[in-house]
Amino acid sequence: MNLDQIKHILERYNEGQSTAGEKQLIEEWFEGIQQPVSHIPETVIQQDLADVQAALHKNINVPRRRSLRPWYYAAAAITMLVAAASWFFQHYTRSAIPADNAAMAKVDNHKEIINGCYIVTTVKGKTEHLKLEDGSTVVLNAGSRLRYPIHFSESRDLYLEDGEAFFDVAPDPAHHFTVHSGGLSTTALGTSFNIRAYRNEQKITVALLSGKVKVSATGTKPVVLESSEQLSYDLQSLKVTRTTFSTPEATGWQQGTLVFKDASYEQVRNAIENTFAVTVINQSDKKAWTYTGSFRQETLQNVLETICLTESLSWSIARDTVILKNKK
């Protein structure tokens, strides 16, 4: 059967004119997927469709006889299941659109549009370069998520929901450029700065490379940073610390350089995972780190050997998982 015939069968079902066998077959596959959902990842959709295909092979038995009529009904049954899978995919796509008809679309593997905003997500081992509508540029580190409007209005507000990003802001005195990250809001005019705000780290850090920024933290007075100054905000104590820094400390990740200064285990782990696309599991009893060191385009093995030597740990790797243990 061709596509038009499949559509015709589905139309007859929708109009209540399908046969009892066709109706039962369709409804068995449609049962349980009628509840609308807010957003279904493509991987989930593909897995569900694979389940449909597996069930098709399991439940459809084509008769061995060569008479025309049994073969016809077997083919019709298979066709209906394929049509059901097609409908299933379309159903999910429609259900992913909110009731208020807000726009939702996938731009590519890393970017999608939801409610008038771009949402960019990076995986381990990959960074993303973005150019915004106003001419500003953003470099998004691995393991990060950034949300910003397709079209800026009176203000330029971006939301670093997880991870790290470097912002080079196009001058526009009439429209403030503000990045919201956790409990911090960083406002700039004609500025370049780096924000690190991974959810599994205890601190959010704003490092200013040029110009000026005003950083507002929940429960504290705004702080104006000068060039080469950084602000660290402790998410537990809500304490704000202002220090100076060297450029590689803040932006070395863009060139594949790892720079640690009194870094916690979480900071070291995130840097290794994002640079080398691995997962690090610490099975040792050493959880509180203050590691200092730097690596410029080193291999994963060299990085692990050096860090573990300093921390008196042993390490092993299986596929893409690194295990840290106490040294025997």
Secondary structure as UniProt FT lines:
FT   HELIX           3..14
FT   TURN            15..16
FT   HELIX           20..30
FT   TURN            31..32
FT   HELIX           42..59
FT   HELIX           68..95
FT   TURN            99..100
FT   STRAND          104..106
FT   STRAND          111..114
FT   TURN            115..116
FT   STRAND          117..121
FT   TURN            124..125
FT   STRAND          128..131
FT   TURN            133..134
FT   STRAND          137..140
FT   TURN            142..143
FT   STRAND          145..149
FT   STRAND          156..168
FT   TURN            173..174
FT   STRAND          177..181
FT   TURN            182..183
FT   STRAND          184..188
FT   STRAND          192..197
FT   TURN            199..200
FT   STRAND          203..210
FT   STRAND          213..217
FT   TURN            218..219
FT   STRAND          223..225
FT   TURN            227..228
FT   STRAND          229..234
FT   TURN            235..237
FT   STRAND          240..244
FT   HELIX           247..251
FT   HELIX           252..255
FT   STRAND          257..263
FT   HELIX           265..276
FT   STRAND          279..282
FT   STRAND          291..296
FT   HELIX           300..311
FT   STRAND          313..318
FT   TURN            319..320
FT   STRAND          321..326
//
